[in-house]
Amino acid sequence: MADPASYRPATGTIPTGPGVYRFSDPDGRVIYVGKAINLRQRLNSYFADPAALHFRTQTMVRTAAKVEWTLVRNELEALQLEYTWIKQFEPRFNIKYRDDKSYPWVAVTWSEEFPRVFVGRGSKRKGTRYFGPYAQAWAIRDTIDSLLRAFPMRSCTKGVFNSARASGRPCLMGYIGKCSAPCVGRIDADAHRELVQDMCDFLAGRTGALVRRLESEMYIASTNLEFERAAVLRDQLAALRQATERNAIVLGDGTDADVVALAEDPLEVAVQVFHVRDGRVRGERGWVAERSDDADTGDLIEQFLLQLYADADADAVPPLVLLPALPSSADVLAQLLGEQREGTVRLRVPQRGDKAALLQTAARNATEALTLHKVRRASDLSTRNRALEELQEALDLPQAPLRIECYDVSHTQGSEVVASMVVFEDGLARKGEYRRFVIRTVEGSNDVGAMHEVITRRFARLLEERRQETAADETAESGPLLVDPTTGAPRKFAYLPALVVVDGGAPQVAAAERALAELGIVDVALCGLAKRLEEVWLPGEEYPLILPRTSEGLYLLQRVRDEAHRFAITHHRNRRSASMVESLLDDVPGLGEIRRKALITYFGSLRKLRAASVEQIAQVPGIGPRTAAAIKAALEAHEAPVAVNVTTGEVIEG
């Protein structure tokens, strides 16, 4: 890899105006494209201390051999040129949003003499109008089947159409009234195109005007005693309403909008889009992409919107885009989209009401998509094997770490200090092996001391159970090795891990190493994973090990660390709720320790207990109406406190 200093331009030669820059490798291939309001300030940041850069950015500047830039007049031109270059060069270090699955769309072959409607996937063709995409192929096919009763346009393939024209007999759709049979001359091209236009208006969300027009024509036909035509229009309206009712109204004001939501983690980002037309969700789509740098939510949204709308037709850009956060260039981006739409486009962050609720729904879908993506990735056998092999090579282990244990400490300003131990075997979570610890000997916000205690207790139990196994072997012909001789159940701490992971950096790793050394355990590998830059710390090393962001080994370590953190936080919240219940209800007569535990077990948290009515509290076994009333009074006498976990920064509700 090249030294960035070898191609760094002199600071005075870089202009201070807006522009677009590109990094190229020794072969001349463009590997990254970016824009900046101040080119000098932005480019100088790439040649600062490498340790302060995102790992993928470090790799990019070391892979590059040259940087070039182009000055533009304003930020709008920079935005346009940036996307043009990304599309032209396809740089590998720029984030690329890929569909997490193939979505169906509805196509109308507008350029043909007798346009055809069909549901399909894949690449798009010129001269064809597209609507969607849609989440479920079966649902949109069902809708098209209903619409063909209202707008009996052609839906057959070219071969079927030519065959019917040659034979002079329509296909089945013509006989059952779902096609106007232009193949045999029942309708001319102009009249058929009117049906097609009505179908396109409905699919585009312009249903109100369409319904009003059909109703008007139906009443006129009835007034003129044209009852057969009125009956046809009546049936069309019924089919149209049936198709419309399949999609509930989500925005009562009939807004046309796109709703964009994100779910992020340090490695990947999932995006969910709801296409709302005439107040109804007409389509949805999801993407999952690898994060290329440490861009914030606003920057991710800007990059996504450019890719979403850059090649879209003017009709595909709505007048309103609802977002979880506004990018820094929101005004310029809105201007660019407005020019493409040939109208005004607003970018908004909804705060309340139907729009905010719809954005929350999209966010839940994005979170589910990211979770599902990770589960699929984690459950793949070849991927898990590759992750374990990468860890073996990176950590210089004698064999792949088939059993990994991870430890995390959680507390709130030094109170209710707890720790967790999670176990992954063969790359998969073994939840039956998880363990919780209440820290006893360490007080205050001493994560290092707490980590030393939990490692000491866990491996002291291992040594104790090994001694019990040895004693059992001496008194029996074939004593059990990993099973309790009295109960026959597996021993809780009898299995030796191949790798111990601690949540933290060098101090936590040193504490765990000291605990293992004090117990004389030398055959267990140890590492720590720090959250800030996802650095892997090894015992005795001055500098951390940096694994590639695309490494399956790093991905496995992150999943193990995140699971330990989740398990520790859950334990801490339960302990805190139980202790708060005890302190708040000490003065309630007749309420002892057993009943207090029954309360927290029944409701799960202090917050839910506070929200419960007297009647609901009285349903807890052992709690009568009088005691329930006293409990409710004691809870109302104290306001609900809010605490922040100093380790994670999370707000912890009672």
C-alpha positions as CSV (number, residue, x, y, z in Angstrom):
1,M,0.0,0.0,0.0
2,A,1.1,3.5,-0.7
3,D,2.1,6.0,1.9
4,P,-0.5,8.9,1.8
5,A,2.3,11.4,2.3
6,S,3.8,10.3,-1.1
7,Y,0.9,11.8,-3.1
8,R,-0.4,14.4,-0.7
9,P,-0.8,17.7,-2.5
10,A,0.7,20.8,-1.1
11,T,-1.8,22.6,1.1
12,G,-1.5,25.9,-0.7
13,T,-2.4,24.3,-4.0
14,I,-5.8,23.0,-2.9
15,P,-8.6,25.6,-3.5
16,T,-10.9,26.6,-0.7
17,G,-14.1,26.7,-2.8
18,P,-16.7,24.0,-3.4
19,G,-15.8,21.0,-5.5
20,V,-15.7,17.3,-6.1
21,Y,-12.6,15.1,-5.6
22,R,-11.6,11.6,-6.5
23,F,-9.0,9.2,-5.3
24,S,-7.3,6.9,-7.9
25,D,-5.2,3.8,-7.4
26,P,-1.8,3.2,-9.1
27,D,-3.6,1.7,-12.1
28,G,-5.7,4.8,-12.6
29,R,-8.9,3.3,-11.3
30,V,-11.1,5.7,-9.4
31,I,-11.7,4.2,-5.9
32,Y,-13.5,7.0,-4.1
33,V,-15.5,10.1,-5.0
34,G,-16.6,12.8,-2.6
35,K,-17.8,16.4,-2.5
36,A,-16.9,19.3,-0.2
37,I,-18.0,22.9,0.4
38,N,-14.3,23.6,1.3
39,L,-12.0,21.3,-0.7
40,R,-8.8,22.3,1.2
41,Q,-10.3,21.6,4.6
42,R,-11.9,18.3,3.5
43,L,-8.8,16.9,1.7
44,N,-6.5,17.8,4.5
45,S,-8.6,15.7,6.8
46,Y,-7.7,12.6,4.8
47,F,-4.0,13.2,5.4
48,A,-4.3,13.7,9.2
49,D,-3.4,11.1,11.8
50,P,-4.4,7.8,10.3
51,A,-5.5,6.5,13.8
52,A,-8.3,9.2,13.8
53,L,-9.7,7.9,10.5
54,H,-12.4,5.3,10.0
55,F,-10.8,1.9,9.1
56,R,-12.3,1.9,5.7
57,T,-11.0,5.4,5.1
58,Q,-7.6,4.4,6.2
59,T,-7.6,1.6,3.7
60,M,-8.8,3.9,1.0
61,V,-6.1,6.5,1.4
62,R,-3.4,3.8,1.6
63,T,-4.7,2.1,-1.5
64,A,-4.9,5.4,-3.5
65,A,-1.9,6.8,-5.4
66,K,-3.4,10.1,-6.6
67,V,-6.1,12.6,-5.7
68,E,-7.7,15.0,-8.1
69,W,-10.5,17.6,-7.8
70,T,-12.8,19.7,-9.9
71,L,-14.0,23.1,-8.8
72,V,-17.7,24.0,-9.2
73,R,-19.7,27.1,-8.6
74,N,-22.0,26.0,-5.8
75,E,-23.0,23.0,-3.6
76,L,-25.8,22.1,-6.1
77,E,-23.3,21.5,-8.9
78,A,-21.1,19.6,-6.5
79,L,-24.0,17.3,-5.6
80,Q,-24.8,16.7,-9.3
81,L,-21.2,16.1,-10.3
82,E,-20.6,13.7,-7.3
83,Y,-23.4,11.4,-8.4
84,T,-22.3,11.6,-12.0
85,W,-18.8,10.4,-11.2
86,I,-20.1,7.7,-8.8
87,K,-22.3,6.4,-11.5
88,Q,-19.5,6.6,-14.1
89,F,-16.6,5.2,-12.2
90,E,-18.4,2.9,-9.7
91,P,-15.7,3.4,-7.0
92,R,-15.5,0.5,-4.6
93,F,-15.1,2.6,-1.5
94,N,-18.3,4.5,-2.0
95,I,-21.4,3.1,-0.2
96,K,-23.7,1.2,-2.5
97,Y,-27.3,0.5,-1.6
98,R,-28.3,-3.0,-2.8
99,D,-31.7,-4.5,-2.7
100,D,-32.0,-7.1,0.0
101,K,-34.4,-8.9,-2.3
102,S,-36.0,-8.6,-5.8
103,Y,-39.2,-6.6,-5.7
104,P,-41.9,-6.9,-8.3
105,W,-43.3,-4.0,-10.3
106,V,-46.3,-3.4,-12.6
107,A,-45.4,-2.6,-16.2
108,V,-47.5,-1.1,-18.9
109,T,-46.0,-1.3,-22.4
110,W,-47.1,2.2,-23.4
111,S,-45.1,2.3,-26.7
112,E,-47.1,-0.6,-28.3
113,E,-50.2,-0.1,-30.4
114,F,-52.2,-2.0,-27.9
115,P,-50.4,-1.6,-24.5
116,R,-50.2,-4.6,-22.2
117,V,-50.1,-4.7,-18.4
118,F,-48.1,-7.4,-16.5
119,V,-46.3,-8.0,-13.2
120,G,-42.6,-8.6,-13.5
121,R,-39.1,-8.2,-12.1
122,G,-35.6,-7.5,-13.5
123,S,-34.3,-4.7,-15.7
124,K,-36.6,-2.0,-17.1
125,R,-37.0,-1.1,-20.8
126,K,-37.6,2.1,-22.6
127,G,-41.2,2.8,-23.7
128,T,-42.7,1.1,-20.7
129,R,-44.3,2.7,-17.7
130,Y,-43.4,1.1,-14.3
131,F,-45.3,1.3,-11.1
132,G,-44.1,0.0,-7.7
133,P,-42.1,-1.7,-6.5
134,Y,-44.4,-3.8,-4.3
135,A,-43.7,-6.0,-1.3
136,Q,-45.7,-9.1,-2.4
137,A,-46.0,-10.3,-5.9
138,W,-49.2,-12.3,-5.2
139,A,-50.9,-9.2,-3.7
140,I,-50.3,-7.0,-6.7
141,R,-51.3,-9.8,-9.1
142,D,-54.6,-10.1,-7.2
143,T,-55.0,-6.3,-7.4
144,I,-54.4,-6.3,-11.2
145,D,-56.9,-9.1,-11.6
146,S,-59.5,-7.0,-9.9
147,L,-58.6,-3.9,-11.9
148,L,-59.0,-5.8,-15.2
149,R,-62.7,-5.9,-14.4
150,A,-62.8,-2.1,-14.2
151,F,-60.3,-1.5,-17.1
152,P,-60.4,-4.6,-19.4
153,M,-57.1,-3.8,-21.2
154,R,-54.8,-6.3,-22.8
155,S,-52.7,-8.5,-20.5
156,C,-51.6,-11.3,-22.8
157,T,-48.2,-11.9,-24.3
158,K,-47.3,-10.9,-27.8
159,G,-47.5,-14.6,-28.9
160,V,-51.0,-15.1,-27.5
161,F,-52.1,-11.8,-29.0
162,N,-50.9,-12.6,-32.5
163,S,-52.3,-16.1,-32.3
164,A,-55.8,-14.8,-31.4
165,R,-55.6,-12.2,-34.1
166,A,-54.7,-14.9,-36.7
167,S,-57.5,-17.2,-35.6
168,G,-60.1,-14.5,-35.1
169,R,-61.0,-15.8,-31.7
170,P,-60.1,-14.0,-28.4
171,C,-58.4,-15.8,-25.5
172,L,-60.1,-16.7,-22.3
173,M,-59.7,-13.2,-20.8
174,G,-61.8,-11.8,-23.6
175,Y,-64.6,-14.3,-23.0
176,I,-64.8,-13.7,-19.2
177,G,-64.8,-9.9,-19.6
178,K,-61.3,-9.1,-18.3
179,C,-60.1,-8.0,-21.7
180,S,-61.7,-5.8,-24.3
181,A,-60.2,-8.1,-27.0
182,P,-58.5,-5.6,-29.3
183,C,-56.9,-8.7,-31.0
184,V,-60.3,-9.4,-32.8
185,G,-61.3,-5.7,-33.3
186,R,-63.8,-5.4,-30.5
187,I,-62.2,-2.1,-29.5
188,D,-60.0,0.3,-31.5
189,A,-56.6,1.5,-30.5
190,D,-57.7,4.9,-29.2
191,A,-60.5,3.5,-27.0
192,H,-58.1,0.8,-25.7
193,R,-55.5,3.5,-24.9
194,E,-58.1,5.3,-22.8
195,L,-58.5,2.2,-20.7
196,V,-54.8,1.9,-20.4
197,Q,-54.6,5.6,-19.2
198,D,-57.2,4.9,-16.6
199,M,-55.3,1.9,-15.4
200,C,-52.1,4.0,-15.2
201,D,-53.9,6.8,-13.3
202,F,-55.1,4.3,-10.7
203,L,-51.6,2.7,-10.3
204,A,-50.1,6.2,-9.9
205,G,-52.5,6.9,-7.1
206,R,-54.8,9.3,-8.9
207,T,-58.0,7.5,-7.8
208,G,-60.2,10.3,-6.6
209,A,-60.6,12.0,-10.0
210,L,-61.0,8.7,-11.7
211,V,-63.8,7.6,-9.4
212,R,-65.6,10.9,-9.8
213,R,-65.4,10.7,-13.6
214,L,-66.8,7.2,-13.7
215,E,-69.6,8.1,-11.3
216,S,-70.4,11.2,-13.5
217,E,-70.5,9.0,-16.6
218,M,-72.6,6.4,-14.9
219,Y,-75.2,9.0,-13.8
220,I,-75.3,10.6,-17.3
221,A,-75.8,7.2,-18.9
222,S,-78.6,6.4,-16.5
223,T,-80.3,9.7,-17.2
224,N,-80.0,9.1,-20.9
225,L,-81.6,5.6,-20.4
226,E,-78.4,3.9,-21.4
227,F,-78.8,1.3,-18.8
228,E,-76.4,-1.3,-20.2
229,R,-73.5,1.3,-20.3
230,A,-74.5,2.5,-16.7
231,A,-74.4,-1.1,-15.5
232,V,-70.9,-1.5,-17.0
233,L,-69.7,1.7,-15.3
234,R,-71.3,0.5,-12.1
235,D,-69.4,-2.8,-12.2
236,Q,-66.2,-0.9,-13.0
237,L,-66.7,1.3,-9.9
238,A,-67.3,-1.7,-7.8
239,A,-64.1,-3.4,-9.0
240,L,-62.2,-0.2,-8.5
241,R,-63.4,0.2,-4.9
242,Q,-62.5,-3.4,-4.2
243,A,-59.0,-2.9,-5.4
244,T,-58.7,0.4,-3.5
245,E,-59.9,-1.1,-0.2
246,R,-57.0,-3.6,-0.3
247,N,-54.7,-0.7,0.6
248,A,-55.8,1.2,3.7
249,I,-55.4,5.0,4.0
250,V,-52.3,5.9,6.1
251,L,-52.4,9.6,5.5
252,G,-55.8,11.1,5.8
253,D,-54.9,14.3,3.9
254,G,-54.2,12.3,0.7
255,T,-50.6,13.3,0.6
256,D,-48.1,12.1,-2.0
257,A,-44.9,11.3,-0.2
258,D,-42.0,8.9,0.2
259,V,-41.2,7.8,3.7
260,V,-37.5,6.9,4.3
261,A,-36.3,5.2,7.5
262,L,-32.9,3.9,8.5
263,A,-31.5,1.2,10.8
264,E,-27.8,1.5,11.5
265,D,-25.0,-0.3,13.2
266,P,-21.2,0.2,12.9
267,L,-20.9,-2.1,9.8
268,E,-24.1,-1.9,7.9
269,V,-27.2,0.2,7.3
270,A,-30.7,-0.8,6.2
271,V,-33.1,1.5,4.5
272,Q,-36.9,1.1,4.1
273,V,-39.0,3.3,1.8
274,F,-42.8,3.5,1.7
275,H,-44.1,5.1,-1.5
276,V,-47.4,6.8,-0.4
277,R,-49.7,8.1,-3.2
278,D,-53.1,9.7,-2.5
279,G,-52.6,8.8,1.2
280,R,-52.1,5.1,0.5
281,V,-49.0,3.0,0.5
282,R,-48.6,2.1,-3.2
283,G,-45.2,0.4,-2.9
284,E,-42.3,-0.3,-0.6
285,R,-38.7,-1.3,-0.9
286,G,-35.7,-2.1,1.2
287,W,-31.9,-1.9,0.9
288,V,-29.0,-3.2,3.0
289,A,-25.5,-1.7,2.4
290,E,-22.1,-1.9,4.0
291,R,-21.0,1.4,5.6
292,S,-18.0,2.9,3.9
293,D,-17.1,5.4,6.6
294,D,-18.3,7.0,9.9
295,A,-20.9,9.2,8.1
296,D,-23.8,10.3,10.3
297,T,-27.5,9.7,9.6
298,G,-27.8,12.9,7.6
299,D,-24.9,12.0,5.3
300,L,-26.3,8.5,4.8
301,I,-29.7,9.9,3.9
302,E,-28.1,12.3,1.3
303,Q,-26.2,9.5,-0.4
304,F,-29.3,7.3,-0.4
305,L,-31.6,10.0,-1.9
306,L,-29.2,10.7,-4.6
307,Q,-29.1,7.0,-5.6
308,L,-32.9,6.6,-5.2
309,Y,-34.0,9.5,-7.4
310,A,-31.1,10.3,-9.7
311,D,-32.3,8.1,-12.6
312,A,-36.0,8.2,-11.7
313,D,-38.7,9.7,-13.9
314,A,-40.2,13.1,-12.9
315,D,-43.4,11.4,-11.8
316,A,-41.5,9.1,-9.4
317,V,-40.2,12.1,-7.3
318,P,-42.9,13.1,-4.8
319,P,-43.6,16.6,-3.5
320,L,-42.8,15.5,0.0
321,V,-40.1,13.2,1.4
322,L,-40.3,12.3,5.1
323,L,-37.0,11.6,6.8
324,P,-35.7,10.7,10.3
325,A,-33.1,13.4,10.0
326,L,-32.2,16.2,7.6
327,P,-28.9,16.1,5.7
328,S,-26.6,19.1,6.0
329,S,-27.3,19.9,2.3
330,A,-31.1,19.6,2.7
331,D,-32.0,22.8,0.9
332,V,-29.7,22.1,-2.0
333,L,-30.9,18.5,-2.2
334,A,-34.5,19.7,-2.2
335,Q,-33.7,22.1,-5.0
336,L,-32.0,19.4,-7.1
337,L,-35.0,17.0,-6.7
338,G,-37.4,19.9,-7.5
339,E,-35.6,20.5,-10.8
340,Q,-35.9,16.8,-11.6
341,R,-39.6,16.7,-10.6
342,E,-40.3,20.1,-12.3
343,G,-42.0,21.3,-9.2
344,T,-41.4,21.8,-5.5
345,V,-40.0,19.1,-3.3
346,R,-39.9,19.4,0.5
347,L,-37.7,17.4,2.9
348,R,-39.3,17.1,6.3
349,V,-38.8,15.4,9.7
350,P,-42.3,14.7,11.1
351,Q,-42.6,15.3,14.8
352,R,-46.2,14.1,15.5
353,G,-49.4,12.8,14.0
354,D,-49.9,10.3,11.1
355,K,-46.7,11.1,9.3
356,A,-44.6,10.5,12.4
357,A,-46.4,7.2,13.1
358,L,-45.8,6.1,9.5
359,L,-42.1,7.0,9.8
360,Q,-41.9,4.9,12.9
361,T,-43.5,2.0,11.1
362,A,-41.0,2.3,8.3
363,A,-38.2,2.4,10.9
364,R,-39.4,-0.8,12.5
365,N,-39.4,-2.4,9.1
366,A,-35.8,-1.3,8.5
367,T,-34.8,-2.7,11.9
368,E,-36.4,-6.0,11.1
369,A,-34.7,-6.1,7.7
370,L,-31.3,-5.4,9.2
371,T,-31.9,-8.1,11.9
372,L,-33.0,-10.6,9.3
373,H,-30.0,-9.8,7.1
374,K,-27.7,-10.5,10.1
375,V,-29.5,-13.7,11.0
376,R,-29.2,-15.0,7.5
377,R,-25.5,-14.1,7.4
378,A,-24.8,-15.6,10.8
379,S,-26.8,-18.8,10.1
380,D,-24.8,-19.6,6.9
381,L,-22.5,-22.5,7.7
382,S,-19.7,-21.5,5.2
383,T,-19.8,-17.9,6.5
384,R,-19.5,-19.1,10.1
385,N,-16.6,-21.4,9.2
386,R,-14.9,-18.5,7.4
387,A,-15.4,-16.3,10.5
388,L,-13.8,-18.8,12.8
389,E,-10.9,-19.4,10.4
390,E,-10.3,-15.6,10.2
391,L,-10.2,-15.3,14.0
392,Q,-7.8,-18.3,14.2
393,E,-5.4,-16.6,11.8
394,A,-5.8,-13.1,13.1
395,L,-5.3,-14.0,16.8
396,D,-2.7,-16.7,16.0
397,L,-4.7,-19.5,17.7
398,P,-3.6,-23.1,17.4
399,Q,-7.2,-24.0,16.2
400,A,-10.4,-22.4,15.4
401,P,-12.2,-21.0,18.5
402,L,-15.3,-23.2,18.5
403,R,-16.4,-22.0,22.0
404,I,-16.2,-18.3,22.6
405,E,-17.2,-16.6,25.9
406,C,-17.8,-12.8,26.1
407,Y,-18.1,-10.7,29.3
408,D,-19.6,-7.3,29.8
409,V,-20.1,-5.1,32.9
410,S,-23.1,-2.8,33.4
411,H,-24.0,-0.3,36.1
412,T,-25.6,3.1,36.7
413,Q,-23.1,5.5,38.3
414,G,-21.5,2.7,40.2
415,S,-24.8,1.3,41.6
416,E,-26.2,-2.2,40.9
417,V,-23.0,-3.4,39.3
418,V,-23.6,-6.6,37.3
419,A,-21.8,-8.6,34.6
420,S,-22.8,-11.0,31.9
421,M,-21.3,-14.0,30.3
422,V,-22.6,-15.2,26.9
423,V,-21.5,-18.3,25.0
424,F,-21.2,-18.9,21.2
425,E,-20.4,-22.3,20.0
426,D,-19.5,-22.9,16.3
427,G,-20.5,-19.3,15.6
428,L,-24.0,-19.6,17.1
429,A,-25.4,-18.4,20.4
430,R,-25.9,-21.0,23.1
431,K,-28.4,-19.2,25.4
432,G,-28.7,-22.1,27.8
433,E,-25.0,-21.4,28.7
434,Y,-25.5,-17.7,29.5
435,R,-24.7,-16.6,33.0
436,R,-25.3,-13.5,35.1
437,F,-23.1,-12.1,37.9
438,V,-23.7,-9.6,40.7
439,I,-20.4,-7.9,41.4
440,R,-19.6,-8.1,45.2
441,T,-16.1,-6.9,45.9
442,V,-16.0,-3.8,43.7
443,E,-17.7,-0.5,44.5
444,G,-18.4,2.5,42.3
445,S,-17.7,2.9,38.6
446,N,-14.7,0.5,38.4
447,D,-15.2,-1.5,35.2
448,V,-11.7,-2.8,35.4
449,G,-12.1,-4.2,38.9
450,A,-15.5,-5.6,38.0
451,M,-14.0,-7.4,35.0
452,H,-11.2,-8.9,37.2
453,E,-13.8,-10.2,39.6
454,V,-16.1,-11.8,37.1
455,I,-13.2,-13.6,35.3
456,T,-11.8,-14.8,38.6
457,R,-15.2,-16.2,39.7
458,R,-16.0,-17.8,36.4
459,F,-12.6,-19.7,36.1
460,A,-12.4,-20.4,39.8
461,R,-15.6,-22.3,39.4
462,L,-14.0,-24.1,36.4
463,L,-11.1,-25.2,38.6
464,E,-13.4,-26.3,41.4
465,E,-15.5,-28.4,39.1
466,R,-12.4,-30.0,37.6
467,R,-11.3,-31.0,41.1
468,Q,-14.7,-32.5,41.7
469,E,-14.4,-34.5,38.4
470,T,-10.9,-35.7,39.5
471,A,-12.3,-36.8,42.9
472,A,-15.2,-38.6,41.1
473,D,-12.8,-40.4,38.8
474,E,-10.8,-41.7,41.8
475,T,-13.9,-43.2,43.5
476,A,-15.7,-44.6,40.5
477,E,-14.7,-46.9,37.7
478,S,-15.9,-44.5,35.0
479,G,-16.8,-41.2,36.7
480,P,-18.6,-38.4,34.9
481,L,-16.4,-35.7,33.3
482,L,-18.8,-32.8,32.6
483,V,-21.9,-34.0,34.5
484,D,-22.9,-33.5,38.1
485,P,-22.6,-37.0,39.8
486,T,-25.6,-36.3,42.0
487,T,-28.1,-34.8,39.6
488,G,-26.8,-36.0,36.2
489,A,-27.1,-32.4,34.9
490,P,-24.3,-30.7,32.9
491,R,-22.0,-28.7,35.1
492,K,-22.5,-25.0,34.6
493,F,-18.8,-23.9,34.3
494,A,-17.1,-27.2,33.4
495,Y,-16.4,-26.3,29.7
496,L,-13.2,-24.5,28.9
497,P,-13.6,-21.8,26.2
498,A,-11.1,-21.5,23.3
499,L,-11.4,-17.7,23.3
500,V,-12.5,-15.2,26.0
501,V,-13.7,-11.8,24.7
502,V,-14.1,-8.8,27.0
503,D,-16.1,-5.7,26.1
504,G,-13.5,-3.0,26.4
505,G,-10.0,-2.0,25.5
506,A,-6.5,-2.5,27.0
507,P,-7.4,-1.9,30.7
508,Q,-10.2,-4.5,30.6
509,V,-8.0,-7.0,28.8
510,A,-5.2,-6.5,31.3
511,A,-7.6,-7.1,34.2
512,A,-8.8,-10.3,32.6
513,E,-5.2,-11.4,31.9
514,R,-4.2,-10.8,35.5
515,A,-7.2,-12.8,36.8
516,L,-6.3,-15.8,34.5
517,A,-2.7,-15.6,35.6
518,E,-3.6,-15.6,39.3
519,L,-5.6,-18.8,38.8
520,G,-2.8,-20.4,36.7
521,I,-4.9,-20.7,33.5
522,V,-2.6,-20.4,30.5
523,D,-4.5,-22.4,27.8
524,V,-7.3,-19.8,27.1
525,A,-6.9,-17.1,24.4
526,L,-8.0,-13.6,25.3
527,C,-8.9,-10.4,23.5
528,G,-11.0,-7.3,23.9
529,L,-13.2,-5.4,21.5
530,A,-13.4,-1.6,21.9
531,K,-16.5,0.1,20.7
532,R,-15.1,3.4,19.4
533,L,-13.2,2.0,16.3
534,E,-14.0,-1.7,16.7
535,E,-10.3,-2.3,17.7
536,V,-9.2,-5.8,18.9
537,W,-6.9,-5.6,21.9
538,L,-4.5,-8.5,22.7
539,P,-2.8,-9.0,26.1
540,G,0.6,-7.2,26.3
541,E,0.3,-5.4,23.0
542,E,0.9,-1.7,22.8
543,Y,-1.3,-1.2,19.7
544,P,-4.6,-2.8,18.8
545,L,-5.2,-5.2,16.0
546,I,-7.4,-3.7,13.2
547,L,-9.4,-6.3,11.3
548,P,-10.9,-5.3,7.9
549,R,-14.5,-4.0,8.2
550,T,-15.6,-6.6,5.8
551,S,-14.1,-9.4,7.9
552,E,-16.5,-12.1,8.9
553,G,-14.2,-12.7,12.0
554,L,-14.8,-9.1,13.1
555,Y,-18.5,-9.4,12.4
556,L,-18.7,-12.5,14.7
557,L,-16.8,-10.7,17.5
558,Q,-19.2,-7.8,17.2
559,R,-22.3,-10.1,17.5
560,V,-20.8,-11.8,20.5
561,R,-20.0,-8.4,22.2
562,D,-23.4,-6.9,21.4
563,E,-25.1,-10.0,22.8
564,A,-23.1,-9.7,26.0
565,H,-24.0,-6.1,26.3
566,R,-27.7,-6.8,25.7
567,F,-27.7,-9.5,28.3
568,A,-25.9,-7.4,30.9
569,I,-28.2,-4.4,30.4
570,T,-31.3,-6.6,30.8
571,H,-29.9,-8.0,34.1
572,H,-29.0,-4.6,35.3
573,R,-32.5,-3.2,34.6
574,N,-34.1,-6.1,36.4
575,R,-31.9,-5.7,39.4
576,R,-32.5,-1.9,39.5
577,S,-36.3,-2.4,39.2
578,A,-36.2,-4.9,42.0
579,S,-34.1,-2.7,44.3
580,M,-36.3,0.3,43.6
581,V,-39.4,-1.7,44.3
582,E,-37.9,-2.7,47.6
583,S,-37.0,0.9,48.6
584,L,-40.3,2.4,47.5
585,L,-42.4,-0.3,49.2
586,D,-40.5,-0.8,52.5
587,D,-43.2,1.1,54.4
588,V,-46.2,-0.8,53.0
589,P,-47.5,-2.9,55.8
590,G,-47.6,-6.7,55.2
591,L,-45.4,-6.5,52.1
592,G,-42.3,-8.6,52.7
593,E,-39.4,-9.7,50.5
594,I,-41.3,-12.6,48.9
595,R,-44.3,-10.4,47.9
596,R,-42.0,-7.7,46.5
597,K,-40.2,-10.3,44.3
598,A,-43.6,-11.6,43.2
599,L,-44.6,-8.1,42.1
600,I,-41.5,-7.5,40.0
601,T,-41.7,-11.0,38.5
602,Y,-45.4,-10.4,37.6
603,F,-45.0,-7.0,36.0
604,G,-41.4,-7.3,34.8
605,S,-40.3,-3.7,35.6
606,L,-41.1,-0.8,37.9
607,R,-42.4,1.2,34.9
608,K,-45.1,-1.4,34.2
609,L,-45.9,-1.6,37.9
610,R,-46.4,2.1,38.1
611,A,-48.8,2.0,35.2
612,A,-50.9,-0.8,36.6
613,S,-54.2,-0.1,38.3
614,V,-55.1,-1.3,41.8
615,E,-57.2,-4.1,40.3
616,Q,-54.3,-5.3,38.2
617,I,-51.9,-5.2,41.2
618,A,-54.5,-7.2,43.2
619,Q,-54.2,-10.0,40.7
620,V,-50.7,-10.8,41.8
621,P,-50.7,-14.0,43.9
622,G,-50.5,-13.1,47.6
623,I,-51.6,-9.4,47.1
624,G,-55.1,-8.5,48.2
625,P,-57.1,-5.4,47.4
626,R,-56.1,-3.5,50.6
627,T,-52.4,-4.2,50.0
628,A,-52.7,-3.3,46.3
629,A,-54.2,0.0,47.3
630,A,-51.3,0.7,49.7
631,I,-48.8,-0.3,47.0
632,K,-50.4,2.1,44.5
633,A,-50.4,4.9,47.0
634,A,-46.7,4.4,47.8
635,L,-45.8,4.4,44.1
636,E,-47.7,7.6,43.4
637,A,-46.0,9.3,46.3
638,H,-42.7,9.0,44.5
639,E,-41.9,10.4,41.1
640,A,-40.4,8.1,38.6
641,P,-36.6,8.7,38.4
642,V,-34.6,8.6,35.2
643,A,-31.0,7.4,35.2
644,V,-28.3,7.2,32.6
645,N,-25.9,4.2,32.3
646,V,-22.5,5.8,32.4
647,T,-21.0,2.9,30.6
648,T,-23.3,3.0,27.6
649,G,-24.9,6.4,27.7
650,E,-28.4,4.8,27.6
651,V,-31.3,6.2,29.5
652,I,-32.6,3.5,31.9
653,E,-36.3,3.9,32.9
654,G,-37.6,2.4,36.0
